Amino acid sequence: MHWVKQIYNWLELRLQLQGPVEDAALHPVPRNTASWWYVFGSAAFTLLLLQIATGILLAIVYVPSAANAWNSLNWLNHDLPLGWFLRAMHGWGSNFMVAVVLVHMAQVFLFGAYKFPRELTWIVGVFLLLMTLGMAFTGEVMRFDQDAYWGLGIGVSIVGRVPLIGGPLVDLMMGGPMIGGATLSRFFDLHVFVIPGTLLVLVAVHVWMVLKLGINDWPMPGRPVRRSTYLAEYHKLSHEHGLPFIPGAFWKDLIFSGAVLAAVAVCALVFGPYGPNGQPDPTIIQTNPKPDFFFLWIYAILAYLPPVLETPFILIVPILGIAVLLALPFYAGEGEKSWHRRPVAVLVLVTVAVSFGVFTHLGTFTPWSPIMDAWSSDPVPSKFLQDRTPLERQGAIVFQAKQCRNCHSLDKVGGLRGPALDDVATRLTEDQLFRQVLQGGGNMPAYGKNLSPSETTALVRFLTTLHAPGQQRATDASGAAAAQLTPPAPEPAKQ
C-alpha cells in the first residue's frame, strides 16, 4: 500500500488538512460531556447529510413542473427499482431531522447551554431550526398532490395577511396570481439550493464555535456561570480533567447516529414513502389538506381560535416567539445552568412540549382554518343581474354553482388566486372567454369536461356583461380589420 501513502503525502503537502482535522478530533472536552445527553447535535448533522445525499438522487429524476411533478413521483414509487425506498428514506429522514433538532434545542435550553460564552452558538441554532422547518415545508410542497396544493394555498393565505408587504410576498412566493408551474419551480429552488446551502453555512459556523468555545459542560447545581470566572473554570474542566473528543465522546455519537439511520431505514421499509396522494385539482375545493406532523399544531390552533383572532395570532405570536428565543442568551446569559435550580425553565419546556403534543394530536382530525369552502353560498350581487337576458342570468347561476369565486373575485368578494372578473369583458373577447373556460391556461384548469355546452354558453354570455358602464367590450382587432378590407358583395342584376 506504499502508493496510497504517496498519494496521501502528495495531497497533504498541498491541502494541509491533517493539522486541523487532528485538532478537531482530539480537542479536549469535559469528561462529564461524554454522555448520551450530548448526541443529538451529531445525529442532526448525520440526518442533514442523509437528506442531501437522497435529495441529490431524487433531483436527478424529479421534474419540477406542474404537469410532470406528480407523475415523476409516481414513476419513482412504482417503476424505478428502489425508487420508492429512496423517497421513503428522504421523507422519513425529514421527519426524524425535525424531531431530533427540536429535541436538541430542548436539551440545550434545559442544560443552559445558551449562556456565556455560547450566546451566538444558540442564535445560530435558532436559525438552523427555522431553516430545518423551511426545508420540511418546501419538501411537502414538492409532492404537489392535493394536500400539498391546498396546504400551500393556506400557507399563502397566511402570508397574504402581512400588512403592507403581504401582496408582494405572495407574488414572490407564487410567481404569479395562481399556484402552478412557476410556484413549484420557486419552491424547488428553495428546497434544493437556497435552504440546504444556508443550512450548510450555518452548520459550519455552528460547529466552528463548538470547537472553539467547547462543548457545554454538565450543568452542576451550585456552579453558576459568571463571565469573570467561567472561561478559566471551563479550561480546567476540559484540559486538566477532560478527555479527547475522539474516542472519548465520539463513540456514543457514532452509535446513536447509526441507530437513528437504522430507524429511518426501518420506517422507510415498513411505512413506505409519503404520497403523492390525489393529483392536484383546483376544481376540487371541498378538501381537507393535512400537513406533515411538524405543522399540524399551528393549523389546530388556528381552527380553535375565533376568526377575529386568527390574523393577530399569525402576525404576532411567531415573531414574538422567535424574538424571545433570540433574546434569551442576552437576558439570561449568566447564573445557574442546572435544571434543579431553574424551575421556571423546566415549567416552560414542559408546557411547550405538552402543548405541541396536544395540538398535534388535535390537528389530525380538526377542520382547518381558513375553511376551504368556496363562496358558492353567496349569490352574485344583484347589480350584475340588472337588465340581463335570461341566458345571461342563467350564466350567473352557473358562475355561482361552479364556485368560480373560489379563485376569482367579483365586486371585491372572492378568491385572489385568479384575476378579478369585474372588467373581464374588456380584456377578453367572447371567443377568448370560450377558449379560456374550456381549455384553461395561465394556471387556470380546463373546465371543458365539467360544463355542458349549454352551461358554457350561458357562463360566457354572463362574463361578457362584466364591464364598467361606458366601457367597450373587447373585440377581435384582426377580425374587424378583415371585415373593413372585405369588399361588399355585388348587388344582384336587375331583371
MARSEGU-308515 format. One record per residue (C-alpha): residue number from 1; chain; x, z, y. Coordinates in nm, 3 decimals, decimal comma. Layout:
BEGIN
 resi chain       X       Z       Y
  NUM     A       X       Z       Y
...
END
This chain:
BEGIN
 resi chain       X       Z       Y
    1     A   0,000   0,000   0,000
    2     A   0,301  -0,049   0,226
    3     A   0,130  -0,338   0,406
    4     A  -0,163  -0,111   0,501
    5     A   0,077   0,129   0,671
    6     A   0,242  -0,158   0,852
    7     A  -0,094  -0,278   0,986
    8     A  -0,183   0,078   1,089
    9     A   0,150   0,124   1,270
   10     A   0,108  -0,212   1,445
   11     A  -0,239  -0,117   1,570
   12     A  -0,142   0,240   1,661
   13     A   0,151   0,121   1,870
   14     A  -0,089  -0,083   2,080
   15     A  -0,405   0,130   2,082
   16     A  -0,254   0,481   2,086
   17     A  -0,564   0,632   1,923
   18     A  -0,407   0,881   1,685
   19     A  -0,343   1,146   1,950
   20     A  -0,696   1,153   2,100
   21     A  -0,856   1,142   1,754
   22     A  -0,642   1,431   1,629
   23     A  -0,719   1,631   1,944
   24     A  -1,092   1,576   1,892
   25     A  -1,084   1,652   1,521
   26     A  -0,860   1,959   1,540
   27     A  -0,978   2,112   1,864
   28     A  -1,034   2,486   1,814
   29     A  -1,386   2,629   1,813
   30     A  -1,504   2,991   1,791
   31     A  -1,525   3,098   1,431
   32     A  -1,887   3,206   1,466
   33     A  -1,991   2,849   1,558
   34     A  -1,922   2,729   1,202
   35     A  -2,291   2,787   1,133
   36     A  -2,590   2,590   1,010
   37     A  -2,746   2,651   1,352
   38     A  -2,494   2,412   1,509
   39     A  -2,557   2,100   1,301
   40     A  -2,845   1,938   1,490
   41     A  -2,635   1,759   1,752
   42     A  -2,427   1,580   1,490
   43     A  -2,743   1,491   1,295
   44     A  -2,900   1,339   1,608
   45     A  -2,587   1,127   1,664
   46     A  -2,594   1,014   1,299
   47     A  -2,957   0,909   1,335
   48     A  -2,872   0,716   1,651
   49     A  -2,610   0,521   1,457
   50     A  -2,870   0,455   1,186
   51     A  -3,116   0,324   1,446
   52     A  -2,855   0,095   1,597
   53     A  -2,748  -0,043   1,259
   54     A  -3,102  -0,105   1,130
   55     A  -3,215  -0,228   1,472
   56     A  -2,946  -0,496   1,479
   57     A  -3,054  -0,621   1,137
   58     A  -3,421  -0,624   1,241
   59     A  -3,343  -0,807   1,565
   60     A  -3,199  -1,095   1,359
   61     A  -3,546  -1,160   1,214
   62     A  -3,787  -1,020   1,472
   63     A  -3,939  -1,272   1,715
   64     A  -4,030  -1,103   2,047
   65     A  -4,324  -1,327   2,136
   66     A  -4,695  -1,256   2,146
   67     A  -4,762  -1,537   1,899
   68     A  -4,495  -1,452   1,640
   69     A  -4,411  -1,079   1,661
   70     A  -4,691  -0,969   1,428
   71     A  -4,615  -1,249   1,181
   72     A  -4,241  -1,176   1,176
   73     A  -4,305  -0,811   1,088
   74     A  -4,539  -0,911   0,808
   75     A  -4,276  -1,153   0,680
   76     A  -4,029  -0,864   0,676
   77     A  -4,279  -0,647   0,490
   78     A  -4,383  -0,896   0,223
   79     A  -4,143  -1,190   0,193
   80     A  -3,788  -1,086   0,283
   81     A  -3,619  -0,892  -0,001
   82     A  -3,593  -0,525   0,100
   83     A  -3,723  -0,614   0,445
   84     A  -3,993  -0,351   0,408
   85     A  -3,727  -0,089   0,330
   86     A  -3,524  -0,188   0,635
   87     A  -3,830  -0,150   0,857
   88     A  -3,918   0,179   0,692
   89     A  -3,568   0,317   0,746
   90     A  -3,585   0,221   1,113
   91     A  -3,934   0,364   1,162
   92     A  -3,873   0,692   0,982
   93     A  -3,530   0,718   1,141
   94     A  -3,704   0,710   1,479
   95     A  -3,937   0,993   1,379
   96     A  -3,652   1,202   1,245
   97     A  -3,441   1,136   1,553
   98     A  -3,712   1,255   1,791
   99     A  -3,771   1,565   1,577
  100     A  -3,400   1,651   1,547
  101     A  -3,339   1,601   1,920
  102     A  -3,633   1,830   2,000
  103     A  -3,504   2,096   1,760
  104     A  -3,154   2,061   1,907
  105     A  -3,289   2,110   2,261
  106     A  -3,486   2,415   2,146
  107     A  -3,174   2,561   1,975
  108     A  -2,962   2,502   2,288
  109     A  -3,227   2,671   2,504
  110     A  -3,262   2,964   2,264
  111     A  -2,883   3,014   2,247
  112     A  -2,842   2,994   2,625
  113     A  -2,601   2,701   2,593
  114     A  -2,714   2,566   2,931
  115     A  -2,533   2,848   3,115
  116     A  -2,195   2,825   3,288
  117     A  -1,988   2,610   3,243
  118     A  -2,221   2,378   3,046
  119     A  -2,481   2,305   3,315
  120     A  -2,403   1,934   3,326
  121     A  -2,400   1,915   2,946
  122     A  -2,759   2,044   2,946
  123     A  -2,865   1,799   3,220
  124     A  -2,722   1,505   3,027
  125     A  -2,904   1,639   2,719
  126     A  -3,235   1,632   2,909
  127     A  -3,181   1,265   2,993
  128     A  -3,086   1,199   2,630
  129     A  -3,421   1,344   2,526
  130     A  -3,606   1,123   2,775
  131     A  -3,416   0,815   2,655
  132     A  -3,496   0,903   2,294
  133     A  -3,867   0,926   2,376
  134     A  -3,841   0,599   2,569
  135     A  -3,683   0,426   2,271
  136     A  -3,959   0,563   2,047
  137     A  -4,235   0,438   2,278
  138     A  -4,086   0,091   2,323
  139     A  -4,035   0,073   1,946
  140     A  -4,404   0,140   1,894
  141     A  -4,485  -0,150   2,127
  142     A  -4,258  -0,376   1,917
  143     A  -4,509  -0,358   1,630
  144     A  -4,755  -0,538   1,860
  145     A  -5,054  -0,463   1,642
  146     A  -5,395  -0,344   1,757
  147     A  -5,277   0,016   1,802
  148     A  -4,965  -0,090   1,993
  149     A  -5,161  -0,329   2,215
  150     A  -5,421  -0,078   2,326
  151     A  -5,173   0,212   2,325
  152     A  -4,968   0,013   2,574
  153     A  -5,288  -0,051   2,766
  154     A  -5,342   0,322   2,800
  155     A  -4,978   0,371   2,899
  156     A  -5,012   0,102   3,165
  157     A  -5,329   0,263   3,298
  158     A  -5,137   0,591   3,331
  159     A  -4,851   0,425   3,521
  160     A  -5,102   0,250   3,744
  161     A  -5,217   0,584   3,882
  162     A  -4,887   0,649   4,058
  163     A  -4,961   0,643   4,432
  164     A  -4,827   0,350   4,638
  165     A  -4,598   0,206   4,369
  166     A  -4,838   0,214   4,072
  167     A  -4,935  -0,153   4,104
  168     A  -4,579  -0,285   4,136
  169     A  -4,472  -0,066   3,843
  170     A  -4,749  -0,211   3,627
  171     A  -4,647  -0,565   3,723
  172     A  -4,285  -0,481   3,643
  173     A  -4,381  -0,343   3,302
  174     A  -4,621  -0,619   3,202
  175     A  -4,459  -0,921   3,363
  176     A  -4,800  -1,045   3,471
  177     A  -5,166  -0,947   3,501
  178     A  -5,221  -0,903   3,126
  179     A  -5,044  -0,774   2,816
  180     A  -4,885  -1,072   2,649
  181     A  -4,561  -1,253   2,576
  182     A  -4,386  -1,152   2,899
  183     A  -4,476  -0,788   2,835
  184     A  -4,338  -0,794   2,482
  185     A  -4,020  -0,967   2,598
  186     A  -3,957  -0,697   2,858
  187     A  -4,015  -0,414   2,614
  188     A  -3,789  -0,588   2,362
  189     A  -3,509  -0,594   2,620
  190     A  -3,566  -0,227   2,696
  191     A  -3,574  -0,130   2,329
  192     A  -3,277  -0,336   2,213
  193     A  -3,042  -0,343   2,511
  194     A  -3,121  -0,113   2,803
  195     A  -3,220   0,214   2,636
  196     A  -2,968   0,204   2,347
  197     A  -2,690   0,113   2,592
  198     A  -2,787   0,403   2,818
  199     A  -2,806   0,633   2,517
  200     A  -2,455   0,542   2,403
  201     A  -2,313   0,604   2,751
  202     A  -2,490   0,941   2,780
  203     A  -2,383   1,038   2,427
  204     A  -2,020   0,956   2,512
  205     A  -2,040   1,173   2,826
  206     A  -2,214   1,448   2,630
  207     A  -1,953   1,451   2,351
  208     A  -1,669   1,439   2,605
  209     A  -1,799   1,751   2,779
  210     A  -1,848   1,929   2,446
  211     A  -1,485   1,854   2,356
  212     A  -1,353   1,964   2,693
  213     A  -1,573   2,268   2,751
  214     A  -1,601   2,369   2,386
  215     A  -1,897   2,441   2,161
  216     A  -2,119   2,719   2,287
  217     A  -2,016   3,044   2,121
  218     A  -2,261   3,251   1,920
  219     A  -2,486   3,446   2,162
  220     A  -2,394   3,810   2,110
  221     A  -2,617   4,080   2,263
  222     A  -2,441   4,268   2,539
  223     A  -2,193   3,987   2,611
  224     A  -2,340   3,819   2,921
  225     A  -2,197   3,511   3,088
  226     A  -2,005   3,579   3,410
  227     A  -1,842   3,297   3,600
  228     A  -1,540   3,506   3,680
  229     A  -1,455   3,601   3,320
  230     A  -1,625   3,359   3,080
  231     A  -1,353   3,093   3,062
  232     A  -1,088   3,346   2,968
  233     A  -1,317   3,510   2,712
  234     A  -1,403   3,174   2,553
  235     A  -1,035   3,071   2,539
  236     A  -0,960   3,388   2,348
  237     A  -1,251   3,332   2,107
  238     A  -1,156   2,972   2,032
  239     A  -0,775   2,971   2,043
  240     A  -0,686   3,318   1,917
  241     A  -0,971   3,387   1,677
  242     A  -1,107   3,037   1,621
  243     A  -1,052   2,759   1,370
  244     A  -1,014   2,377   1,384
  245     A  -1,338   2,184   1,407
  246     A  -1,226   1,978   1,105
  247     A  -1,262   2,105   0,841
  248     A  -1,379   2,448   0,959
  249     A  -1,716   2,347   1,104
  250     A  -1,737   1,976   1,031
  251     A  -1,824   2,005   0,664
  252     A  -2,161   2,163   0,746
  253     A  -2,235   1,887   0,997
  254     A  -2,146   1,632   0,730
  255     A  -2,369   1,789   0,464
  256     A  -2,666   1,829   0,698
  257     A  -2,637   1,475   0,835
  258     A  -2,619   1,341   0,480
  259     A  -2,928   1,542   0,388
  260     A  -3,116   1,404   0,688
  261     A  -3,023   1,046   0,597
  262     A  -3,137   1,113   0,240
  263     A  -3,468   1,249   0,371
  264     A  -3,517   0,935   0,583
  265     A  -3,449   0,717   0,278
  266     A  -3,694   0,917   0,064
  267     A  -3,968   0,887   0,326
  268     A  -3,895   0,515   0,356
  269     A  -3,925   0,468  -0,020
  270     A  -4,236   0,683  -0,063
  271     A  -4,438   0,606   0,252
  272     A  -4,302   0,264   0,346
  273     A  -4,288   0,110   0,695
  274     A  -4,521   0,168   0,988
  275     A  -4,770  -0,117   1,015
  276     A  -4,826  -0,354   1,158
  277     A  -5,198  -0,286   1,139
  278     A  -5,459  -0,529   1,265
  279     A  -5,340  -0,825   1,468
  280     A  -5,373  -0,756   1,843
  281     A  -5,705  -0,889   1,967
  282     A  -5,804  -0,828   2,330
  283     A  -6,165  -0,917   2,245
  284     A  -6,198  -0,609   2,022
  285     A  -6,224  -0,325   2,271
  286     A  -6,411  -0,065   2,067
  287     A  -6,084   0,065   1,929
  288     A  -5,915   0,399   1,880
  289     A  -5,542   0,347   1,934
  290     A  -5,322   0,607   1,767
  291     A  -4,966   0,650   1,895
  292     A  -4,687   0,791   1,683
  293     A  -4,676   1,167   1,641
  294     A  -4,442   1,241   1,932
  295     A  -4,703   1,119   2,184
  296     A  -5,020   1,246   2,018
  297     A  -5,013   1,572   2,214
  298     A  -5,041   1,412   2,558
  299     A  -5,338   1,196   2,456
  300     A  -5,512   1,500   2,311
  301     A  -5,459   1,691   2,636
  302     A  -5,598   1,401   2,840
  303     A  -5,902   1,382   2,612
  304     A  -5,983   1,751   2,661
  305     A  -5,919   1,756   3,036
  306     A  -6,213   1,688   3,270
  307     A  -6,181   1,335   3,411
  308     A  -6,122   1,472   3,760
  309     A  -5,805   1,648   3,640
  310     A  -5,655   1,357   3,445
  311     A  -5,470   1,195   3,734
  312     A  -5,328   1,519   3,879
  313     A  -5,209   1,620   3,533
  314     A  -5,045   1,283   3,470
  315     A  -4,873   1,271   3,808
  316     A  -4,769   1,636   3,845
  317     A  -4,710   1,803   3,508
  318     A  -4,445   1,566   3,360
  319     A  -4,245   1,558   3,685
  320     A  -4,272   1,935   3,719
  321     A  -4,164   1,988   3,357
  322     A  -3,859   1,761   3,392
  323     A  -3,768   1,928   3,723
  324     A  -3,781   2,273   3,560
  325     A  -3,555   2,158   3,275
  326     A  -3,303   2,006   3,516
  327     A  -3,304   2,314   3,743
  328     A  -3,280   2,566   3,456
  329     A  -2,898   2,599   3,447
  330     A  -2,883   2,650   3,823
  331     A  -3,121   2,945   3,847
  332     A  -3,029   3,095   3,508
  333     A  -2,662   2,996   3,481
  334     A  -2,538   3,349   3,421
  335     A  -2,649   3,652   3,224
  336     A  -2,741   3,723   2,863
  337     A  -2,742   3,437   2,613
  338     A  -2,876   3,627   2,313
  339     A  -3,246   3,576   2,242
  340     A  -3,264   3,951   2,163
  341     A  -3,218   4,017   2,534
  342     A  -3,428   3,722   2,661
  343     A  -3,791   3,787   2,557
  344     A  -3,932   3,556   2,825
  345     A  -3,726   3,263   2,693
  346     A  -3,845   3,333   2,337
  347     A  -4,209   3,355   2,454
  348     A  -4,178   3,025   2,644
  349     A  -4,023   2,848   2,345
  350     A  -4,285   2,979   2,103
  351     A  -4,568   2,886   2,341
  352     A  -4,438   2,532   2,386
  353     A  -4,380   2,484   2,013
  354     A  -4,725   2,615   1,914
  355     A  -4,896   2,412   2,188
  356     A  -4,711   2,099   2,078
  357     A  -4,819   2,154   1,717
  358     A  -5,181   2,231   1,802
  359     A  -5,230   1,937   2,038
  360     A  -5,051   1,703   1,798
  361     A  -5,293   1,807   1,524
  362     A  -5,591   1,767   1,756
  363     A  -5,460   1,425   1,859
  364     A  -5,502   1,294   1,504
  365     A  -5,882   1,294   1,541
  366     A  -5,951   1,341   1,913
  367     A  -6,104   1,047   2,103
  368     A  -5,866   0,907   2,360
  369     A  -5,889   0,922   2,732
  370     A  -5,938   0,696   2,912
  371     A  -6,205   0,582   2,664
  372     A  -6,152   0,220   2,574
  373     A  -6,517   0,118   2,612
  374     A  -6,573  -0,172   2,849
  375     A  -6,809  -0,183   3,143
  376     A  -7,072  -0,356   2,929
  377     A  -7,332  -0,093   3,015
  378     A  -7,301  -0,169   3,387
  379     A  -7,529  -0,453   3,494
  380     A  -7,397  -0,739   3,701
  381     A  -7,451  -0,648   4,069
  382     A  -7,780  -0,785   4,196
  383     A  -7,617  -0,974   4,484
  384     A  -7,463  -1,211   4,227
  385     A  -7,811  -1,290   4,087
  386     A  -7,996  -1,377   4,405
  387     A  -8,112  -1,739   4,438
  388     A  -7,972  -1,825   4,096
  389     A  -8,124  -2,065   3,844
  390     A  -8,249  -1,934   3,510
  391     A  -7,942  -2,084   3,340
  392     A  -7,705  -1,909   3,581
  393     A  -7,884  -1,578   3,528
  394     A  -7,857  -1,631   3,155
  395     A  -7,482  -1,672   3,211
  396     A  -7,474  -1,335   3,389
  397     A  -7,630  -1,181   3,077
  398     A  -7,360  -1,343   2,862
  399     A  -7,097  -1,218   3,109
  400     A  -7,228  -0,864   3,064
  401     A  -7,287  -0,879   2,689
  402     A  -6,942  -1,020   2,609
  403     A  -6,782  -0,743   2,819
  404     A  -6,584  -0,974   3,042
  405     A  -6,535  -0,689   3,288
  406     A  -6,316  -0,512   3,039
  407     A  -6,036  -0,737   3,170
  408     A  -6,177  -0,881   3,496
  409     A  -6,323  -0,704   3,796
  410     A  -6,634  -0,815   3,980
  411     A  -6,722  -0,658   4,312
  412     A  -6,416  -0,430   4,265
  413     A  -6,554  -0,286   3,939
  414     A  -6,389  -0,367   3,607
  415     A  -6,054  -0,417   3,445
  416     A  -5,727  -0,517   3,607
  417     A  -5,569  -0,696   3,311
  418     A  -5,704  -1,027   3,436
  419     A  -5,761  -1,164   3,787
  420     A  -6,071  -1,065   3,984
  421     A  -6,358  -1,313   3,947
  422     A  -6,531  -1,272   4,285
  423     A  -6,396  -1,609   4,402
  424     A  -6,307  -1,775   4,072
  425     A  -6,520  -2,079   4,159
  426     A  -6,284  -2,159   4,449
  427     A  -5,981  -2,158   4,218
  428     A  -6,106  -2,338   3,905
  429     A  -6,329  -2,639   3,866
  430     A  -6,616  -2,640   3,620
  431     A  -6,411  -2,834   3,367
  432     A  -6,121  -2,590   3,406
  433     A  -6,357  -2,297   3,354
  434     A  -6,486  -2,452   3,033
  435     A  -6,133  -2,506   2,909
  436     A  -6,022  -2,152   3,006
  437     A  -6,317  -1,988   2,831
  438     A  -6,295  -2,199   2,516
  439     A  -5,918  -2,232   2,475
  440     A  -5,782  -1,931   2,664
  441     A  -5,443  -1,940   2,828
  442     A  -5,233  -1,730   3,059
  443     A  -5,260  -1,437   2,817
  444     A  -5,640  -1,475   2,802
  445     A  -5,770  -1,502   2,445
  446     A  -5,971  -1,806   2,339
  447     A  -6,346  -1,739   2,314
  448     A  -6,438  -2,072   2,159
  449     A  -6,525  -1,902   1,829
  450     A  -6,706  -1,611   1,993
  451     A  -6,954  -1,806   2,203
  452     A  -7,218  -2,060   2,111
  453     A  -7,229  -2,385   2,311
  454     A  -7,537  -2,267   2,500
  455     A  -7,372  -1,933   2,583
  456     A  -7,058  -2,110   2,702
  457     A  -7,256  -2,343   2,925
  458     A  -7,457  -2,058   3,075
  459     A  -7,147  -1,846   3,133
  460     A  -6,958  -2,124   3,307
  461     A  -7,259  -2,208   3,526
  462     A  -7,268  -1,843   3,633
  463     A  -6,894  -1,842   3,704
  464     A  -6,930  -2,149   3,926
  465     A  -7,153  -1,942   4,157
  466     A  -6,882  -1,680   4,219
  467     A  -6,752  -1,764   4,565
  468     A  -6,799  -1,619   4,909
  469     A  -7,074  -1,765   5,131
  470     A  -6,942  -2,069   5,313
  471     A  -6,652  -2,125   5,075
  472     A  -6,631  -2,459   4,899
  473     A  -6,617  -2,472   4,522
  474     A  -6,302  -2,607   4,362
  475     A  -6,313  -2,980   4,300
  476     A  -6,105  -3,221   4,097
  477     A  -5,899  -3,394   4,365
  478     A  -5,789  -3,673   4,134
  479     A  -6,149  -3,741   4,034
  480     A  -6,263  -3,755   4,395
  481     A  -5,979  -3,991   4,488
  482     A  -6,058  -4,215   4,193
  483     A  -6,422  -4,228   4,299
  484     A  -6,320  -4,339   4,651
  485     A  -6,094  -4,612   4,515
  486     A  -6,356  -4,750   4,276
  487     A  -6,529  -5,048   4,434
  488     A  -6,906  -5,032   4,447
  489     A  -7,097  -5,214   4,179
  490     A  -7,214  -5,561   4,283
  491     A  -7,577  -5,595   4,378
  492     A  -7,790  -5,790   4,132
  493     A  -7,850  -6,150   4,228
  494     A  -8,182  -6,228   4,388
  495     A  -8,424  -6,441   4,198
END
